[in-house]
Amino acid sequence: MNTSVITVRVSSEDKNTFASMCESLGMNTSTAFNMFVKDCIKKKSILGLNCEPEEVDENGFTKSQMDYLQKSIEQLDQGKVVEYKQD
């Protein structure tokens, strides 16, 4: 396996804190970053931010947006609505 070097600039305080955290888990910072990179690639997201654009339907909604709207409509139909009024 070929490897490459990534250089990351962080404050000395953050570096030391992170290194201590990694050490308490029995790993070094390089292993932790490799785990982070592999997790991002596997999930196709970085810290929950999707890196691949979702397809949109003819109305301009993604599947997750349509699912959310459908659930909201069902809640409205069942009377599960909370009304908020702004003064």
Distance bins in CASP14 RR format, pairs under 12 A and 6 or more apart:
PFRMAT RR
TARGET T0000
AUTHOR 0000-0000-0000
RMODE 2
METHOD distances of the structure
MODEL  1
1 34 0 0 0 0 0 1 0 0 0 0 0
3 30 0 0 0 0 0 1 0 0 0 0 0
3 34 0 0 0 0 1 0 0 0 0 0 0
3 37 0 0 0 0 0 1 0 0 0 0 0
4 33 0 0 0 0 0 1 0 0 0 0 0
4 34 0 0 0 0 0 1 0 0 0 0 0
4 37 0 0 0 0 0 1 0 0 0 0 0
5 30 0 0 0 0 0 1 0 0 0 0 0
5 33 0 0 0 0 0 1 0 0 0 0 0
6 29 0 0 0 0 0 1 0 0 0 0 0
6 30 0 0 0 0 1 0 0 0 0 0 0
6 33 1 0 0 1 0 0 0 0 0 0 0
6 34 0 0 0 0 1 0 0 0 0 0 0
6 36 0 0 0 0 0 1 0 0 0 0 0
6 37 0 0 0 0 1 0 0 0 0 0 0
7 33 0 0 0 0 0 1 0 0 0 0 0
8 14 0 0 0 0 0 1 0 0 0 0 0
8 15 0 0 0 0 1 0 0 0 0 0 0
8 18 0 0 0 0 0 1 0 0 0 0 0
8 29 0 0 0 0 1 0 0 0 0 0 0
8 30 0 0 0 0 0 1 0 0 0 0 0
8 32 0 0 0 0 0 1 0 0 0 0 0
8 33 1 0 0 1 0 0 0 0 0 0 0
8 36 0 0 0 0 0 1 0 0 0 0 0
8 37 0 0 0 0 0 1 0 0 0 0 0
9 15 0 0 0 0 1 0 0 0 0 0 0
10 16 0 0 0 0 1 0 0 0 0 0 0
10 17 0 0 0 0 1 0 0 0 0 0 0
10 18 1 0 0 1 0 0 0 0 0 0 0
10 19 0 0 0 0 0 1 0 0 0 0 0
10 29 0 0 0 0 1 0 0 0 0 0 0
10 33 0 0 0 0 0 1 0 0 0 0 0
11 17 0 0 0 0 1 0 0 0 0 0 0
11 18 0 0 0 0 0 1 0 0 0 0 0
12 18 0 0 0 0 0 1 0 0 0 0 0
12 19 0 0 0 0 0 1 0 0 0 0 0
13 19 0 0 0 0 0 1 0 0 0 0 0
13 20 0 0 0 0 0 1 0 0 0 0 0
14 20 0 0 0 0 0 1 0 0 0 0 0
14 21 0 0 0 0 0 1 0 0 0 0 0
14 29 0 0 0 0 0 1 0 0 0 0 0
15 21 0 0 0 0 0 1 0 0 0 0 0
15 22 0 0 0 0 0 1 0 0 0 0 0
15 29 1 0 0 1 0 0 0 0 0 0 0
15 32 0 0 0 0 0 1 0 0 0 0 0
15 33 0 0 0 0 0 1 0 0 0 0 0
16 22 0 0 0 0 0 1 0 0 0 0 0
16 23 0 0 0 0 0 1 0 0 0 0 0
16 29 0 0 0 0 0 1 0 0 0 0 0
17 23 0 0 0 0 0 1 0 0 0 0 0
17 24 0 0 0 0 0 1 0 0 0 0 0
17 29 0 0 0 0 0 1 0 0 0 0 0
18 24 0 0 0 0 0 1 0 0 0 0 0
18 25 0 0 0 0 0 1 0 0 0 0 0
18 27 0 0 0 0 0 1 0 0 0 0 0
18 28 0 0 0 0 0 1 0 0 0 0 0
18 29 1 0 0 1 0 0 0 0 0 0 0
18 30 0 0 0 0 0 1 0 0 0 0 0
18 31 0 0 0 0 0 1 0 0 0 0 0
18 32 1 0 0 1 0 0 0 0 0 0 0
18 33 0 0 0 0 1 0 0 0 0 0 0
18 36 0 0 0 0 0 1 0 0 0 0 0
19 25 0 0 0 0 0 1 0 0 0 0 0
19 26 0 0 0 0 0 1 0 0 0 0 0
19 27 0 0 0 0 0 1 0 0 0 0 0
19 28 1 0 0 1 0 0 0 0 0 0 0
19 29 1 0 1 0 0 0 0 0 0 0 0
19 30 0 0 0 0 0 1 0 0 0 0 0
19 31 0 0 0 0 0 1 0 0 0 0 0
19 32 0 0 0 0 1 0 0 0 0 0 0
19 33 0 0 0 0 0 1 0 0 0 0 0
20 26 0 0 0 0 0 1 0 0 0 0 0
20 27 0 0 0 0 0 1 0 0 0 0 0
20 28 0 0 0 0 0 1 0 0 0 0 0
20 29 0 0 0 0 0 1 0 0 0 0 0
20 32 0 0 0 0 0 1 0 0 0 0 0
21 27 0 0 0 0 1 0 0 0 0 0 0
21 28 0 0 0 0 0 1 0 0 0 0 0
21 29 0 0 0 0 1 0 0 0 0 0 0
21 32 0 0 0 0 1 0 0 0 0 0 0
22 28 1 0 1 0 0 0 0 0 0 0 0
22 29 1 0 1 0 0 0 0 0 0 0 0
22 30 0 0 0 0 1 0 0 0 0 0 0
22 31 1 0 0 1 0 0 0 0 0 0 0
22 32 1 0 1 0 0 0 0 0 0 0 0
22 33 0 0 0 0 1 0 0 0 0 0 0
22 34 0 0 0 0 0 1 0 0 0 0 0
22 35 0 0 0 0 1 0 0 0 0 0 0
22 36 0 0 0 0 0 1 0 0 0 0 0
23 29 0 0 0 0 1 0 0 0 0 0 0
23 31 0 0 0 0 0 1 0 0 0 0 0
23 32 0 0 0 0 0 1 0 0 0 0 0
24 32 0 0 0 0 0 1 0 0 0 0 0
25 31 0 0 0 0 1 0 0 0 0 0 0
25 32 1 0 0 1 0 0 0 0 0 0 0
25 35 0 0 0 0 1 0 0 0 0 0 0
26 32 0 0 0 0 1 0 0 0 0 0 0
26 35 0 0 0 0 0 1 0 0 0 0 0
27 33 0 0 0 0 1 0 0 0 0 0 0
27 34 0 0 0 0 1 0 0 0 0 0 0
27 35 1 0 0 1 0 0 0 0 0 0 0
27 36 0 0 0 0 0 1 0 0 0 0 0
28 34 0 0 0 0 1 0 0 0 0 0 0
28 35 0 0 0 0 0 1 0 0 0 0 0
29 35 0 0 0 0 0 1 0 0 0 0 0
29 36 0 0 0 0 0 1 0 0 0 0 0
30 36 0 0 0 0 0 1 0 0 0 0 0
30 37 0 0 0 0 0 1 0 0 0 0 0
31 37 0 0 0 0 0 1 0 0 0 0 0
31 38 0 0 0 0 0 1 0 0 0 0 0
32 38 0 0 0 0 0 1 0 0 0 0 0
32 39 0 0 0 0 0 1 0 0 0 0 0
33 39 0 0 0 0 0 1 0 0 0 0 0
33 40 0 0 0 0 0 1 0 0 0 0 0
34 40 0 0 0 0 0 1 0 0 0 0 0
34 41 0 0 0 0 0 1 0 0 0 0 0
35 41 0 0 0 0 0 1 0 0 0 0 0
35 42 0 0 0 0 0 1 0 0 0 0 0
36 42 0 0 0 0 0 1 0 0 0 0 0
36 43 0 0 0 0 0 1 0 0 0 0 0
36 45 0 0 0 0 0 1 0 0 0 0 0
36 46 0 0 0 0 1 0 0 0 0 0 0
36 47 0 0 0 0 1 0 0 0 0 0 0
37 43 0 0 0 0 0 1 0 0 0 0 0
37 46 0 0 0 0 1 0 0 0 0 0 0
38 44 0 0 0 0 0 1 0 0 0 0 0
39 45 0 0 0 0 1 0 0 0 0 0 0
39 46 0 0 0 0 1 0 0 0 0 0 0
39 47 0 0 0 0 1 0 0 0 0 0 0
39 48 0 0 0 0 0 1 0 0 0 0 0
40 46 1 0 1 0 0 0 0 0 0 0 0
40 47 0 0 0 0 1 0 0 0 0 0 0
40 48 0 0 0 0 1 0 0 0 0 0 0
40 49 0 0 0 0 1 0 0 0 0 0 0
40 50 0 0 0 0 0 1 0 0 0 0 0
40 51 1 0 0 1 0 0 0 0 0 0 0
40 52 0 0 0 0 0 1 0 0 0 0 0
41 51 0 0 0 0 1 0 0 0 0 0 0
41 52 0 0 0 0 0 1 0 0 0 0 0
42 51 0 0 0 0 0 1 0 0 0 0 0
43 49 0 0 0 0 0 1 0 0 0 0 0
43 50 0 0 0 0 1 0 0 0 0 0 0
43 51 0 0 0 0 1 0 0 0 0 0 0
43 52 0 0 0 0 0 1 0 0 0 0 0
44 50 1 0 0 1 0 0 0 0 0 0 0
44 51 1 0 1 0 0 0 0 0 0 0 0
44 52 1 0 1 0 0 0 0 0 0 0 0
44 53 0 0 0 0 0 1 0 0 0 0 0
44 54 0 0 0 0 0 1 0 0 0 0 0
45 51 1 0 1 0 0 0 0 0 0 0 0
45 52 0 0 0 0 1 0 0 0 0 0 0
45 54 0 0 0 0 0 1 0 0 0 0 0
46 52 0 0 0 0 0 1 0 0 0 0 0
50 62 0 0 0 0 1 0 0 0 0 0 0
50 63 0 0 0 0 0 1 0 0 0 0 0
50 64 0 0 0 0 1 0 0 0 0 0 0
52 62 0 0 0 0 0 1 0 0 0 0 0
53 62 0 0 0 0 1 0 0 0 0 0 0
54 60 0 0 0 0 0 1 0 0 0 0 0
54 61 0 0 0 0 1 0 0 0 0 0 0
54 62 1 1 0 0 0 0 0 0 0 0 0
54 63 1 0 0 1 0 0 0 0 0 0 0
54 64 1 0 0 1 0 0 0 0 0 0 0
54 65 0 0 0 0 1 0 0 0 0 0 0
54 66 0 0 0 0 0 1 0 0 0 0 0
54 67 0 0 0 0 0 1 0 0 0 0 0
55 61 0 0 0 0 0 1 0 0 0 0 0
55 62 1 0 0 1 0 0 0 0 0 0 0
55 63 1 0 0 1 0 0 0 0 0 0 0
55 64 0 0 0 0 0 1 0 0 0 0 0
55 65 0 0 0 0 0 1 0 0 0 0 0
55 66 0 0 0 0 0 1 0 0 0 0 0
56 62 1 0 1 0 0 0 0 0 0 0 0
56 63 0 0 0 0 1 0 0 0 0 0 0
56 64 0 0 0 0 0 1 0 0 0 0 0
56 65 0 0 0 0 1 0 0 0 0 0 0
56 66 0 0 0 0 1 0 0 0 0 0 0
57 63 1 0 0 1 0 0 0 0 0 0 0
57 64 0 0 0 0 0 1 0 0 0 0 0
57 65 0 0 0 0 1 0 0 0 0 0 0
57 66 1 0 0 1 0 0 0 0 0 0 0
57 67 0 0 0 0 0 1 0 0 0 0 0
57 69 0 0 0 0 0 1 0 0 0 0 0
58 66 0 0 0 0 0 1 0 0 0 0 0
59 65 0 0 0 0 1 0 0 0 0 0 0
59 66 0 0 0 0 1 0 0 0 0 0 0
59 69 0 0 0 0 1 0 0 0 0 0 0
60 66 0 0 0 0 1 0 0 0 0 0 0
60 69 0 0 0 0 0 1 0 0 0 0 0
61 67 0 0 0 0 1 0 0 0 0 0 0
61 68 0 0 0 0 1 0 0 0 0 0 0
61 69 1 0 0 1 0 0 0 0 0 0 0
61 70 0 0 0 0 0 1 0 0 0 0 0
62 68 0 0 0 0 1 0 0 0 0 0 0
62 69 0 0 0 0 0 1 0 0 0 0 0
63 69 0 0 0 0 0 1 0 0 0 0 0
63 70 0 0 0 0 0 1 0 0 0 0 0
64 70 0 0 0 0 0 1 0 0 0 0 0
64 71 0 0 0 0 0 1 0 0 0 0 0
65 71 0 0 0 0 0 1 0 0 0 0 0
65 72 0 0 0 0 0 1 0 0 0 0 0
66 72 0 0 0 0 0 1 0 0 0 0 0
66 73 0 0 0 0 0 1 0 0 0 0 0
67 73 0 0 0 0 0 1 0 0 0 0 0
67 74 0 0 0 0 0 1 0 0 0 0 0
68 74 0 0 0 0 0 1 0 0 0 0 0
68 75 0 0 0 0 0 1 0 0 0 0 0
69 75 0 0 0 0 0 1 0 0 0 0 0
69 76 0 0 0 0 0 1 0 0 0 0 0
70 76 0 0 0 0 0 1 0 0 0 0 0
70 77 0 0 0 0 0 1 0 0 0 0 0
71 77 0 0 0 0 0 1 0 0 0 0 0
71 78 0 0 0 0 0 1 0 0 0 0 0
71 80 0 0 0 0 0 1 0 0 0 0 0
72 78 0 0 0 0 0 1 0 0 0 0 0
72 79 0 0 0 0 0 1 0 0 0 0 0
72 80 0 0 0 0 1 0 0 0 0 0 0
72 81 0 0 0 0 1 0 0 0 0 0 0
72 82 0 0 0 0 0 1 0 0 0 0 0
73 79 0 0 0 0 0 1 0 0 0 0 0
73 80 0 0 0 0 0 1 0 0 0 0 0
73 81 0 0 0 0 0 1 0 0 0 0 0
74 80 0 0 0 0 1 0 0 0 0 0 0
74 81 0 0 0 0 0 1 0 0 0 0 0
75 81 1 0 0 1 0 0 0 0 0 0 0
75 82 0 0 0 0 1 0 0 0 0 0 0
76 82 0 0 0 0 0 1 0 0 0 0 0
76 83 0 0 0 0 0 1 0 0 0 0 0
END
